[in-house]
Amino acid sequence: MNRNIHSIAFAIAALALAPVASQAQGSFPDKPITFVVPFAAGTATDQIARALGNGITAESKQAVVIDNKAGASGFIASQFVAKAAPDGYTVLITTNTTHAANEHLYKKLPYDPVKDFSPVAALGKGGQIMVVNPSFPAKTVAEFVALAKKEPGKYSFGSGSSSSRMAGELLQQMADIQLLHVPYKSNTLAVTDLLGGQIHMMITDTATGLPQIKAGKLRALGASGAARSPLAPDVPTIAEAGVKGYEMGYWFAAYAPAKTPPAVVKRLNELLVKAAKSEAAKAAFYDPTGTEVFTSSPEELAKFQAGESQKWGRIVKAAGITAE
């Protein structure tokens, strides 16, 4: 009898001591989640946030609200999430711009890309594409480089993200040309000016540039990745087209505010990874934009981010960019 009593007492004690976190994980989410996006509606980051949000809603039966806080190279959105309640209901859907590049491009950030966030999951990798207005005389990367070398500083390139900017900076460095950099709040705004002839070139994410290319409104000169984009197989890589060794890409990831309970982070990770690997997300975002499904655990994202930060730091230094 005593043995049974001890067994029952032990079981009751074990239940009493069960981690509260596991209960949080089981009930999360029980209200709408907000995805904060550092770039404007229509950008690749906005598109992936919406695709994954739909997947999470289908799985959890809770709405996902997309909040675009564009501008200041992601400062506004990042700072907002860093200061949000660490309960898992405010999540930053972002790129290497805010969490690998900015710390090397700016002397002072209003947020700490490591200390202010709990890594949740990597979400994807993508390439960029070099585009010009169809009226621009250069029809190839080599022709563009030749024109830029002939008249240093005459031609401009726009960028609405650090990925886009660094792609242009790296092109200048590797092709030994001088271009005028024109910053924008988002790549979509830069594309608008490119269509209007206010700037000469930009290297934008494929999701933003490809629709304009297919519509004949922009001319593609080269893909930024190591291999041609499956969505534009006739467009050579920039390396193939004359700038040997050139390669540049970007990645997406999700972050919650620092001190978010580990069980909530784990549940967010499960929801996001499942959504990213779903056929619906592939059809809505990954396949149409040529983005690779690239997911991770929170711990793997932290290690990946650290390595990427080092890599972007080397690129910034090699390009001779002085922190603003």
Phi, psi and omega in degrees: 000315179302321181298319179295319179297317178298321181296316179295317179299319179297318180296318179296319179296319181297319178294321181294328182267001180303137184302132176299330182302322181294327176293320179298319180297320183292328182266348183274135355269148176239016174202170182301145177255143176253124173264115178266126183246128184283000183232168187289163176301139180097343177286168181299321180295321177295318181295316181292324179298317181291319179296315180288326177298319178297321179294319180292321177298318179297324182279317188260346183068017176248141181292150173241119181264131178264123181242103179277115177241075185281158173115159176056040178053035177089359181302313187299310181293316182297316180295322179298313181290321180302328182264358182286163178299132182279062183243002178089357183265358173233115186233134177270120174258109193219193182224184176299343178305306185277334189242012174213323186268316188304323183296341179261344183263342183231139182291327182221125177255146177278011178208158175254117185296347179251303187291331185271001186224154170254113179300138180248301182194143166286148187236339181172163175232146180213167177248172180240172182219135181274122185229152175224164173292140181305337180280349181292137186297331182282129179251356178220166176299317181299319179292322178297314179299319180298317179296316181295324179290326181292324181226080182303134177083355182283323187261145185248157171226141181258158175207142178240014177203163178294327178299314180294318180296313183295329177297319178289321179295318180295323177298316178300314183297312187281332180266355180058054178232164178239120179238159176266121180274129178240110183278148177227163178288335179205161179294329180296322178292322178294320178298321179301316179289328177294319177297326181273357177084011180284333174233165187263329186203157167204157174246104188246165176297146183301322182300325180277321185277326188300317179301323179290326178293313181296329180279356180079011182273340176227154177251128178274131178256325182191153176265145187276344185281181179286337179231160179295150178287134178296342179272346178218063185296341180276350180269118181291161173289158178299325178295316178298323189276005173137346179249083187303133177087357182290134175200131180207141179210190180211167179219158178247148177202164179243138179225141173254166177299152177303150179073013171294134182308134181307323180293325178290318176301317180298317179293318176301317179300314180300315181295316182291316180295318178297318179296318181296326183270001182284153178295327180297316180292321178299317181289324184279327185227304190300307182294313181296335182256358181070024181273137179278134174289116183224104183243168183201170169277166176302320181293320179294323178295319179301316179292318179298314180300318180299316178294320179294322179299318178297318181296314180294327176298318178296320180295315180300316180295315181295328180281353178072027181277128177270128181302137183277000000 
